[in-house]
């Protein structure tokens, strides 16, 4: 109990988080407007993950709990942020356009990924693809290993999304576990950037999807109060990360700023994208499909 109290004292206070978000013009809850259904948002959420230069944030310890129904019985876990080594940005496949209003939200889902460690889970799962392009692929059986990354929401070059969008995407935290076997997917597709900051930097490019490496599942950080309407959406975001065989992509620098309430007090970071490495694709676990 004493350890938990010590951890919670190190987590940014809710009051400080609210003040940090206030100067970004972020409301305490989503503004009036259409929200995508969980099915609509997750089915079209594809993220291309780029390697970055290594960056170690200030000492940051977090308490994480699972929010997806399939993994809700897993215990909370305390982790420490290690070096950042990836930035995952939204893309679309083969000119497939996410439908409105999902597109308005997806194009601003940018996740910076930091190394973490923790207990080996050892749970077997059946994963099935949600995106219409891959729904004919057969389900795969995987076993979850230990946590390897925590991917948290950021904005790039101080471009802040609309308030109603930010109110949702700032709560998306994904805990990425190693999975095995590392089954190759083998599909060849074309990727197109969706976020306005990187669209001018990265042209459309072909990729071949290789072996599965991770399963990234939604978690909630202690101190992050998520409105029920938003929790009902983001708790269904499960992404399976695959290695990519891809030609060289342009290298360029970005400024990253944390937008999750718990991490809003961390300093902004400079990230140099050094090449595409993985593609995160939406999946369902054990047949539990997002509603909508």
C-alpha positions as CSV (number, residue, x, y, z in Angstrom):
1,X,0.0,0.0,0.0
2,X,2.9,2.3,0.9
3,X,4.4,1.7,-2.6
4,X,1.1,2.6,-4.3
5,X,0.9,5.9,-2.3
6,X,4.5,6.7,-3.3
7,X,3.7,6.0,-7.0
8,X,0.6,8.1,-6.9
9,X,2.5,11.0,-5.4
10,X,4.8,10.9,-8.4
11,X,2.0,11.0,-10.9
12,X,1.0,14.4,-12.2
13,X,-1.9,15.7,-10.1
14,X,-5.3,16.0,-11.7
15,X,-5.4,19.7,-11.0
16,X,-2.0,20.3,-12.7
17,X,-3.2,18.2,-15.7
18,X,-6.3,20.3,-16.1
19,X,-4.3,23.5,-16.0
20,X,-1.9,22.1,-18.6
21,X,-4.7,21.2,-20.9
22,X,-6.4,24.6,-20.4
23,X,-3.8,26.5,-22.2
24,X,-4.3,24.1,-25.2
25,X,-8.0,25.1,-25.1
26,X,-9.1,21.6,-24.2
27,X,-12.5,21.2,-22.5
28,X,-12.9,18.9,-19.5
29,X,-15.2,16.7,-21.6
30,X,-16.1,16.2,-25.2
31,X,-18.0,19.1,-26.8
32,X,-21.3,18.6,-28.5
33,X,-21.0,16.8,-31.8
34,X,-21.1,13.4,-33.4
35,X,-18.8,10.8,-31.9
36,X,-17.9,7.7,-34.0
37,X,-19.2,4.3,-32.8
38,X,-16.6,2.0,-31.3
39,X,-16.9,-0.2,-34.4
40,X,-16.5,2.6,-36.8
41,X,-13.4,4.1,-35.1
42,X,-11.6,0.9,-34.4
43,X,-12.2,-0.8,-37.8
44,X,-10.5,2.0,-39.7
45,X,-7.7,2.8,-37.3
46,X,-4.5,1.9,-39.0
47,X,-1.2,3.3,-37.7
48,X,2.2,3.2,-39.4
49,X,4.9,3.1,-36.8
50,X,8.2,4.9,-37.5
51,X,11.4,4.4,-35.7
52,X,12.7,7.5,-34.0
53,X,15.9,8.7,-32.4
54,X,16.0,7.4,-28.8
55,X,14.7,9.9,-26.2
56,X,14.5,9.3,-22.4
57,X,11.8,11.3,-20.7
58,X,12.1,12.5,-17.1
59,X,11.6,9.7,-14.5
60,X,7.9,8.8,-14.8
61,X,6.1,6.0,-13.0
62,X,2.6,5.0,-14.0
63,X,-0.1,2.7,-12.7
64,X,-2.0,1.0,-15.5
65,X,-5.2,-0.9,-15.6
66,X,-6.8,-2.8,-18.5
67,X,-10.1,-1.4,-19.8
68,X,-11.0,-3.8,-22.6
69,X,-13.6,-6.4,-21.4
70,X,-11.6,-9.4,-22.5
71,X,-8.6,-8.5,-20.3
72,X,-10.4,-6.6,-17.5
73,X,-9.4,-9.3,-15.0
74,X,-5.7,-8.7,-15.4
75,X,-4.2,-6.9,-12.4
76,X,-3.1,-3.3,-12.4
77,X,0.6,-2.9,-13.1
78,X,3.2,-0.2,-12.2
79,X,5.6,0.7,-15.0
80,X,8.3,3.2,-15.6
81,X,8.7,4.9,-19.0
82,X,11.9,4.0,-20.7
83,X,13.3,5.4,-23.9
84,X,10.9,6.5,-26.7
85,X,11.7,4.5,-29.9
86,X,8.6,4.8,-32.1
87,X,6.0,7.3,-33.3
88,X,2.8,5.8,-34.8
89,X,0.8,7.9,-37.1
90,X,-2.6,7.3,-38.9
91,X,-2.7,5.9,-42.4
92,X,-5.2,4.5,-44.8
93,X,-4.7,1.4,-47.0
94,X,-5.2,1.2,-50.7
95,X,-7.0,4.5,-50.9
96,X,-9.6,3.3,-48.5
97,X,-11.2,6.3,-46.8
98,X,-12.5,6.0,-43.2
99,X,-16.1,7.1,-43.1
100,X,-17.2,10.3,-41.2
101,X,-17.1,11.1,-38.4
102,X,-14.4,8.4,-37.7
103,X,-12.0,10.2,-40.1
104,X,-12.1,13.4,-38.1
105,X,-10.8,11.5,-35.1
106,X,-8.5,9.0,-36.7
107,X,-6.4,11.6,-38.5
108,X,-5.3,13.0,-35.2
109,X,-4.4,9.8,-33.4
110,X,-0.6,10.0,-33.0
111,X,1.0,7.8,-30.4
112,X,4.6,8.0,-29.1
113,X,5.8,4.6,-27.9
114,X,8.1,4.2,-24.9
115,X,9.9,1.0,-23.7
116,X,8.4,-0.6,-20.5
117,X,8.7,-4.0,-18.8
118,X,6.5,-6.0,-16.6
119,X,5.0,-9.4,-15.8
120,X,4.6,-12.1,-18.5
121,X,0.9,-12.6,-19.1
122,X,0.9,-15.9,-20.9
123,X,-2.8,-15.7,-22.1
124,X,-3.9,-17.3,-25.3
125,X,-6.2,-15.2,-27.6
126,X,-7.9,-15.6,-30.9
127,X,-7.4,-12.4,-33.0
128,X,-9.6,-11.5,-36.0
129,X,-9.1,-8.5,-38.3
130,X,-11.7,-5.7,-38.1
131,X,-10.8,-3.6,-41.2
132,X,-13.0,-4.5,-44.2
133,X,-9.9,-4.9,-46.3
134,X,-8.7,-7.8,-44.2
135,X,-11.9,-9.4,-42.9
136,X,-11.5,-12.4,-45.1
137,X,-8.2,-13.3,-43.4
138,X,-8.6,-16.3,-41.1
139,X,-8.4,-15.7,-37.3
140,X,-5.0,-16.4,-35.7
141,X,-4.2,-17.8,-32.3
142,X,-1.5,-16.0,-30.3
143,X,-0.1,-16.1,-26.8
144,X,0.6,-12.8,-25.0
145,X,4.0,-12.4,-23.5
146,X,5.3,-9.5,-21.4
147,X,4.7,-5.8,-22.0
148,X,7.3,-4.1,-24.2
149,X,5.9,-0.6,-24.9
150,X,3.4,2.0,-23.7
151,X,2.1,4.1,-26.6
152,X,0.6,7.5,-25.5
153,X,-1.2,10.3,-27.3
154,X,0.8,13.3,-28.5
155,X,0.4,16.3,-30.9
156,X,3.0,17.1,-33.5
157,X,4.5,20.6,-34.2
158,X,1.9,22.1,-31.9
159,X,-1.0,21.4,-34.3
160,X,-3.9,20.9,-31.9
161,X,-7.0,19.0,-33.2
162,X,-10.5,20.4,-32.7
163,X,-11.6,20.4,-29.1
164,X,-14.2,17.6,-29.5
165,X,-11.6,15.4,-31.2
166,X,-8.9,16.2,-28.6
167,X,-11.3,15.3,-25.8
168,X,-11.3,11.7,-27.1
169,X,-7.9,11.1,-28.5
170,X,-6.0,12.4,-25.5
171,X,-7.2,9.4,-23.5
172,X,-6.0,6.7,-25.9
173,X,-3.2,4.7,-24.2
174,X,-2.1,1.3,-25.5
175,X,0.1,-1.2,-23.7
176,X,1.9,-3.4,-26.2
177,X,2.7,-7.0,-25.4
178,X,5.0,-9.3,-27.3
179,X,3.0,-12.1,-29.1
180,X,4.0,-15.5,-30.5
181,X,4.0,-17.2,-32.8
182,X,5.2,-14.5,-35.2
183,X,3.0,-15.4,-38.1
184,X,3.7,-13.6,-41.4
185,X,0.7,-11.9,-43.0
186,X,2.1,-11.6,-46.4
187,X,-0.3,-8.9,-47.8
188,X,1.0,-6.2,-50.2
189,X,-0.8,-2.9,-49.9
190,X,-0.2,0.9,-50.3
191,X,-0.2,3.3,-47.4
192,X,-1.3,7.0,-47.4
193,X,-0.8,9.4,-44.6
194,X,-3.9,11.0,-42.9
195,X,-2.4,13.4,-40.4
196,X,-2.1,17.0,-41.9
197,X,1.4,17.4,-40.3
198,X,3.0,14.5,-42.1
199,X,1.0,14.4,-45.3
200,X,3.5,16.8,-47.1
201,X,6.5,14.8,-45.7
202,X,5.7,11.2,-46.6
203,X,4.3,10.2,-50.1
204,X,2.1,7.2,-50.7
205,X,4.2,4.1,-50.6
206,X,3.9,0.3,-51.1
207,X,4.6,-2.1,-48.2
208,X,4.6,-5.8,-47.6
209,X,3.2,-6.9,-44.2
210,X,5.5,-9.3,-42.4
211,X,5.3,-11.2,-39.1
212,X,3.1,-10.1,-36.2
213,X,5.2,-8.9,-33.2
214,X,2.9,-7.2,-30.7
215,X,-0.6,-6.8,-29.5
216,X,-1.4,-3.3,-28.2
217,X,-4.4,-3.2,-25.9
218,X,-6.1,-0.2,-24.2
219,X,-5.3,0.8,-20.7
220,X,-6.1,3.6,-18.3
221,X,-3.4,5.5,-16.3
222,X,-4.1,6.3,-12.6
223,X,-5.1,9.9,-12.4
224,X,-6.8,10.0,-15.9
225,X,-10.5,10.5,-15.4
226,X,-12.1,9.3,-18.7
227,X,-15.8,10.3,-19.3
228,X,-18.0,7.2,-19.7
229,X,-19.0,8.1,-23.2
230,X,-15.4,8.3,-24.3
231,X,-14.4,5.2,-22.3
232,X,-17.1,3.3,-24.2
233,X,-15.2,4.0,-27.4
234,X,-11.5,3.7,-26.7
235,X,-11.8,0.5,-24.6
236,X,-12.3,-1.4,-27.9
237,X,-9.0,-0.2,-29.5
238,X,-6.9,-3.3,-30.0
239,X,-4.1,-3.1,-32.5
240,X,-1.8,-5.9,-33.8
241,X,1.6,-4.7,-34.9
242,X,3.3,-6.3,-37.9
243,X,6.8,-5.8,-39.3
244,X,6.9,-4.0,-42.6
245,X,9.0,-4.6,-45.7
246,X,9.2,-1.1,-47.1
247,X,11.5,1.1,-49.1
248,X,13.2,4.0,-47.4
249,X,11.0,6.8,-46.3
250,X,12.1,10.4,-45.8
251,X,13.7,11.4,-42.5
252,X,12.5,14.5,-40.8
253,X,12.2,16.1,-37.4
254,X,9.0,16.7,-35.4
255,X,8.2,18.4,-32.1
256,X,6.0,16.2,-29.8
257,X,3.9,17.4,-26.9
258,X,2.0,15.1,-24.6
259,X,-1.8,15.6,-24.4
260,X,-2.9,12.9,-21.9
261,X,-3.9,14.6,-18.7
262,X,-1.5,12.5,-16.6
263,X,1.6,13.3,-18.8
264,X,0.7,16.9,-19.8
265,X,3.4,18.2,-17.5
266,X,6.3,16.4,-19.3
267,X,8.5,18.6,-21.5
268,X,8.0,18.6,-25.3
269,X,10.3,16.3,-27.2
270,X,12.2,16.4,-30.5
271,X,11.7,13.3,-32.6
272,X,13.6,12.4,-35.7
273,X,11.7,9.8,-37.8
274,X,14.3,7.4,-39.2
275,X,12.2,5.0,-41.2
276,X,9.0,3.0,-41.3
277,X,9.1,-0.2,-39.4
278,X,5.7,-1.5,-38.4
279,X,2.0,-1.3,-39.2
280,X,-0.6,-1.6,-36.4
281,X,-3.9,-3.1,-37.6
282,X,-7.3,-3.3,-35.7
283,X,-8.3,-6.6,-34.4
284,X,-10.9,-8.2,-32.1
285,X,-10.0,-10.6,-29.3
286,X,-11.9,-13.9,-28.8
287,X,-14.8,-12.8,-30.9
288,X,-15.6,-9.8,-28.7
289,X,-16.5,-7.2,-31.4
290,X,-16.7,-3.5,-30.8
291,X,-20.4,-2.4,-30.6
292,X,-21.9,-0.3,-33.3
